[in-house]
């Protein structure tokens, strides 16, 4: 893989988000990209993406940013209703 990007999300809900999106790693979104997801400490979610070209890197990042964002929004919505 030619391109690499890594992002760290620091949040108190990192572990919950990690567990929520982890099953998505089993789905092969693209053969031109590879996704890594890890938890550092209890509050840091690390997303790493390797890709063959800029288009597949952009696509993979958009997908995973959105998955993480949705998981965070669901957590916020459910905590507000309690």
KOLSE-847390 format. One record per atom (N, C-alpha, C): residue in one letter; x, y, z; residue number from 1. Coordinates in nm, 4 decimals, decimal comma, always signed. Layout:
  residuo      east     north        up  num
        A         X         Y         Z  NUM
...
***
This chain:
  residuo      east     north        up  num
        X   +0,0838   -0,1168   +0,0000    1
        X   +0,0000   +0,0000   +0,0000    1
        X   +0,0893   +0,1246   +0,0000    1
        X   +0,0525   +0,2200   -0,0808    2
        X   +0,1363   +0,3371   -0,1021    2
        X   +0,1110   +0,4511   -0,0045    2
        X   -0,0137   +0,4706   +0,0349    3
        X   -0,0506   +0,5842   +0,1190    3
        X   -0,0906   +0,5368   +0,2580    3
        X   -0,0672   +0,6232   +0,3570    4
        X   -0,0990   +0,5882   +0,4946    4
        X   -0,1479   +0,7122   +0,5682    4
        X   -0,2526   +0,6956   +0,6462    5
        X   -0,3032   +0,8033   +0,7313    5
        X   -0,3407   +0,7440   +0,8665    5
        X   -0,3152   +0,8208   +0,9719    6
        X   -0,3501   +0,7750   +1,1060    6
        X   -0,4106   +0,8908   +1,1837    6
        X   -0,5196   +0,8623   +1,2522    7
        X   -0,5896   +0,9630   +1,3307    7
        X   -0,6165   +0,9080   +1,4692    7
        X   -0,5995   +0,9933   +1,5692    8
        X   -0,6282   +0,9567   +1,7068    8
        X   -0,7441   +1,0420   +1,7566    8
        X   -0,8450   +0,9749   +1,8085    9
        X   -0,9620   +1,0428   +1,8629    9
        X   -0,9575   +1,0273   +2,0142    9
        X   -0,9466   +1,1393   +2,0842   10
        X   -0,9437   +1,1356   +2,2295   10
        X   -1,0814   +1,1713   +2,2829   10
        X   -1,1421   +1,0770   +2,3516   11
        X   -1,2753   +1,0983   +2,4078   11
        X   -1,2982   +0,9997   +2,5217   11
        X   -1,3812   +1,0390   +2,6142   12
        X   -1,4137   +0,9504   +2,7259   12
        X   -1,4885   +0,8259   +2,6799   12
        X   -1,5479   +0,8330   +2,5624   13
        X   -1,6272   +0,7203   +2,5112   13
        X   -1,5502   +0,6359   +2,4098   13
        X   -1,4196   +0,6493   +2,4058   14
        X   -1,3382   +0,5792   +2,3054   14
        X   -1,3606   +0,4281   +2,3078   14
        X   -1,3627   +0,3695   +2,4261   15
        X   -1,3780   +0,2236   +2,4345   15
        X   -1,5151   +0,1781   +2,3835   15
        X   -1,6182   +0,2522   +2,4147   16
        X   -1,7529   +0,2175   +2,3689   16
        X   -1,7635   +0,2323   +2,2178   16
        X   -1,7076   +0,3393   +2,1643   17
        X   -1,7073   +0,3593   +2,0191   17
        X   -1,6288   +0,2473   +1,9519   17
        X   -1,5143   +0,2133   +2,0079   18
        X   -1,4313   +0,1048   +1,9541   18
        X   -1,5126   -0,0240   +1,9432   18
        X   -1,5809   -0,0600   +2,0513   19
        X   -1,6606   -0,1830   +2,0506   19
        X   -1,7776   -0,1743   +1,9522   19
        X   -1,8300   -0,0542   +1,9332   20
        X   -1,9446   -0,0367   +1,8430   20
        X   -1,9061   -0,0517   +1,6959   20
        X   -1,7887   -0,0029   +1,6582   21
        X   -1,7503   -0,0067   +1,5162   21
        X   -1,6590   -0,1243   +1,4820   21
        X   -1,6086   -0,1931   +1,5817   22
        X   -1,5172   -0,3055   +1,5580   22
        X   -1,5739   -0,4116   +1,4632   22
        X   -1,7013   -0,4490   +1,4727   23
        X   -1,7541   -0,5494   +1,3788   23
        X   -1,7436   -0,5072   +1,2320   23
        X   -1,7373   -0,3781   +1,2065   24
        X   -1,7263   -0,3293   +1,0683   24
        X   -1,5929   -0,3683   +1,0047   24
        X   -1,4934   -0,3985   +1,0856   25
        X   -1,3637   -0,4406   +1,0306   25
        X   -1,3755   -0,5718   +0,9545   25
        X   -1,4760   -0,6513   +0,9878   26
        X   -1,4959   -0,7789   +0,9191   26
        X   -1,5448   -0,7611   +0,7765   26
        X   -1,6084   -0,6462   +0,7495   27
        X   -1,6555   -0,6171   +0,6138   27
        X   -1,5401   -0,5613   +0,5323   27
        X   -1,5188   -0,6177   +0,4161   28
        X   -1,4116   -0,5697   +0,3292   28
        X   -1,4681   -0,4605   +0,2388   28
        X   -1,4477   -0,3350   +0,2782   29
        X   -1,5028   -0,2233   +0,2020   29
        X   -1,4371   -0,2105   +0,0657   29
        X   -1,3077   -0,2352   +0,0610   30
        X   -1,2347   -0,2171   -0,0644   30
        X   -1,1100   -0,3040   -0,0627   30
        X   -1,0754   -0,3535   -0,1773   31
        X   -0,9513   -0,4305   -0,1873   31
        X   -0,8310   -0,3380   -0,2023   31
        X   -0,8572   -0,2090   -0,2205   32
        X   -0,7486   -0,1126   -0,2389   32
        X   -0,7116   -0,0395   -0,1110   32
        X   -0,7741   -0,0773   +0,0006   33
        X   -0,7402   -0,0132   +0,1274   33
        X   -0,7464   -0,1145   +0,2411   33
        X   -0,6724   -0,0844   +0,3464   34
        X   -0,6707   -0,1681   +0,4663   34
        X   -0,6910   -0,0777   +0,5876   34
        X   -0,7738   -0,1237   +0,6800   35
        X   -0,8103   -0,0441   +0,7960   35
        X   -0,7541   -0,1078   +0,9220   35
        X   -0,7019   -0,0242   +1,0102   36
        X   -0,6597   -0,0675   +1,1424   36
        X   -0,7322   +0,0155   +1,2465   36
        X   -0,7761   -0,0477   +1,3518   37
        X   -0,8469   +0,0222   +1,4580   37
        X   -0,7954   -0,0319   +1,5899   37
        X   -0,7539   +0,0584   +1,6777   38
        X   -0,7023   +0,0132   +1,8065   38
        X   -0,7423   +0,1112   +1,9157   38
        X   -0,7290   +0,0640   +2,0368   39
        X   -0,7626   +0,1432   +2,1540   39
        X   -0,6351   +0,1628   +2,2341   39
        X   -0,5990   +0,2880   +2,2568   40
        X   -0,4836   +0,3201   +2,3405   40
        X   -0,5370   +0,3790   +2,4695   40
        X   -0,4957   +0,3226   +2,5788   41
        X   -0,5517   +0,3615   +2,7079   41
        X   -0,7028   +0,3395   +2,7021   41
        X   -0,7761   +0,4115   +2,7817   42
        X   -0,9218   +0,3946   +2,7781   42
        X   -0,9884   +0,5073   +2,7015   42
        X   -0,9090   +0,6084   +2,6633   43
        X   -0,9718   +0,7254   +2,6032   43
        X   -0,9162   +0,7653   +2,4665   43
        X   -0,8427   +0,6772   +2,4009   44
        X   -0,7870   +0,7095   +2,2692   44
        X   -0,8187   +0,5989   +2,1690   44
        X   -0,8911   +0,6370   +2,0658   45
        X   -0,9232   +0,5471   +1,9561   45
        X   -0,8326   +0,5837   +1,8394   45
        X   -0,7601   +0,4862   +1,7869   46
        X   -0,6655   +0,5123   +1,6785   46
        X   -0,7141   +0,4425   +1,5518   46
        X   -0,7326   +0,5222   +1,4476   47
        X   -0,7741   +0,4730   +1,3167   47
        X   -0,6565   +0,4876   +1,2215   47
        X   -0,6171   +0,3777   +1,1575   48
        X   -0,5107   +0,3843   +1,0572   48
        X   -0,5632   +0,3262   +0,9266   48
        X   -0,5281   +0,3943   +0,8186   49
        X   -0,5754   +0,3541   +0,6866   49
        X   -0,4570   +0,3490   +0,5914   49
        X   -0,4423   +0,2356   +0,5244   50
        X   -0,3434   +0,2207   +0,4176   50
        X   -0,4210   +0,2071   +0,2877   50
        X   -0,3719   +0,2726   +0,1820   51
        X   -0,4456   +0,2687   +0,0559   51
        X   -0,3505   +0,2707   -0,0627   51
        X   -0,4012   +0,2204   -0,1735   52
        X   -0,3238   +0,2145   -0,2975   52
        X   -0,3177   +0,3484   -0,3701   52
        X   -0,4215   +0,4311   -0,3529   53
        X   -0,4292   +0,5563   -0,4283   53
        X   -0,5105   +0,6583   -0,3486   53
        X   -0,5034   +0,7855   -0,3867   54
        X   -0,5756   +0,8898   -0,3124   54
        X   -0,7273   +0,8696   -0,3085   54
        X   -0,7844   +0,8187   -0,4151   55
        X   -0,9298   +0,7978   -0,4188   55
        X   -0,9721   +0,6949   -0,3145   55
        X   -0,9015   +0,5842   -0,3055   56
        X   -0,9381   +0,4816   -0,2074   56
        X   -0,9083   +0,5286   -0,0648   56
        X   -0,8044   +0,6095   -0,0461   57
        X   -0,7752   +0,6654   +0,0863   57
        X   -0,8889   +0,7575   +0,1298   57
        X   -0,9303   +0,8462   +0,0422   58
        X   -1,0398   +0,9380   +0,0727   58
        X   -1,1677   +0,8614   +0,1050   58
        X   -1,1982   +0,7627   +0,0243   59
        X   -1,3194   +0,6840   +0,0438   59
        X   -1,3180   +0,6110   +0,1784   59
        X   -1,2073   +0,5478   +0,2096   60
        X   -1,1965   +0,4745   +0,3362   60
        X   -1,2058   +0,5695   +0,4554   60
        X   -1,1378   +0,6832   +0,4466   61
        X   -1,1435   +0,7799   +0,5565   61
        X   -1,2854   +0,8327   +0,5753   61
        X   -1,3519   +0,8671   +0,4666   62
        X   -1,4902   +0,9148   +0,4773   62
        X   -1,5788   +0,8107   +0,5442   62
        X   -1,5647   +0,6857   +0,5051   63
        X   -1,6458   +0,5779   +0,5626   63
        X   -1,6215   +0,5655   +0,7123   63
        X   -1,4960   +0,5596   +0,7525   64
        X   -1,4642   +0,5365   +0,8931   64
        X   -1,4877   +0,6591   +0,9794   64
        X   -1,4640   +0,7785   +0,9261   65
        X   -1,4986   +0,8989   +1,0018   65
        X   -1,6486   +0,9012   +1,0297   65
        X   -1,7265   +0,8643   +0,9298   66
        X   -1,8719   +0,8646   +0,9451   66
        X   -1,9166   +0,7577   +1,0456   66
        X   -1,8594   +0,6386   +1,0396   67
        X   -1,8945   +0,5336   +1,1358   67
        X   -1,8653   +0,5779   +1,2791   67
        X   -1,7499   +0,6390   +1,2989   68
        X   -1,7115   +0,6862   +1,4327   68
        X   -1,8041   +0,7993   +1,4769   68
        X   -1,8340   +0,8902   +1,3867   69
        X   -1,9232   +1,0019   +1,4178   69
        X   -2,0627   +0,9521   +1,4563   69
        X   -2,1153   +0,8584   +1,3808   70
        X   -2,2486   +0,8044   +1,4108   70
        X   -2,2492   +0,7350   +1,5469   70
        X   -2,1460   +0,6582   +1,5763   71
        X   -2,1380   +0,5912   +1,7066   71
        X   -2,1378   +0,6941   +1,8193   71
        X   -2,0635   +0,8021   +1,8024   72
        X   -2,0593   +0,9082   +1,9031   72
        X   -2,1963   +0,9746   +1,9178   72
        X   -2,2618   +1,0019   +1,8060   73
        X   -2,3939   +1,0657   +1,8102   73
        X   -2,4975   +0,9764   +1,8780   73
        X   -2,4907   +0,8471   +1,8529   74
        X   -2,5828   +0,7537   +1,9181   74
        X   -2,5587   +0,7527   +2,0686   74
        X   -2,4335   +0,7521   +2,1096   75
        X   -2,4019   +0,7561   +2,2531   75
        X   -2,4559   +0,8832   +2,3176   75
        X   -2,4378   +0,9955   +2,2499   76
        X   -2,4874   +1,1223   +2,3037   76
        X   -2,6396   +1,1219   +2,3123   76
        X   -2,7056   +1,0722   +2,2094   77
        X   -2,8521   +1,0696   +2,2078   77
        X   -2,9072   +0,9786   +2,3166   77
        X   -2,8444   +0,8644   +2,3365   78
        X   -2,8951   +0,7709   +2,4373   78
        X   -2,8642   +0,8183   +2,5785   78
        X   -2,7553   +0,8902   +2,5982   79
        X   -2,7249   +0,9402   +2,7323   79
        X   -2,8158   +1,0575   +2,7680   79
        X   -2,8648   +1,1309   +2,6685   80
        X   -2,9561   +1,2428   +2,6933   80
        X   -3,0942   +1,1941   +2,7339   80
        X   -3,1307   +1,0752   +2,6903   81
        X   -3,2650   +1,0244   +2,7190   81
        X   -3,2737   +0,9537   +2,8537   81
        X   -3,1632   +0,9358   +2,9204   82
        X   -3,1643   +0,8665   +3,0505   82
        X   -3,2005   +0,9609   +3,1624   82
***
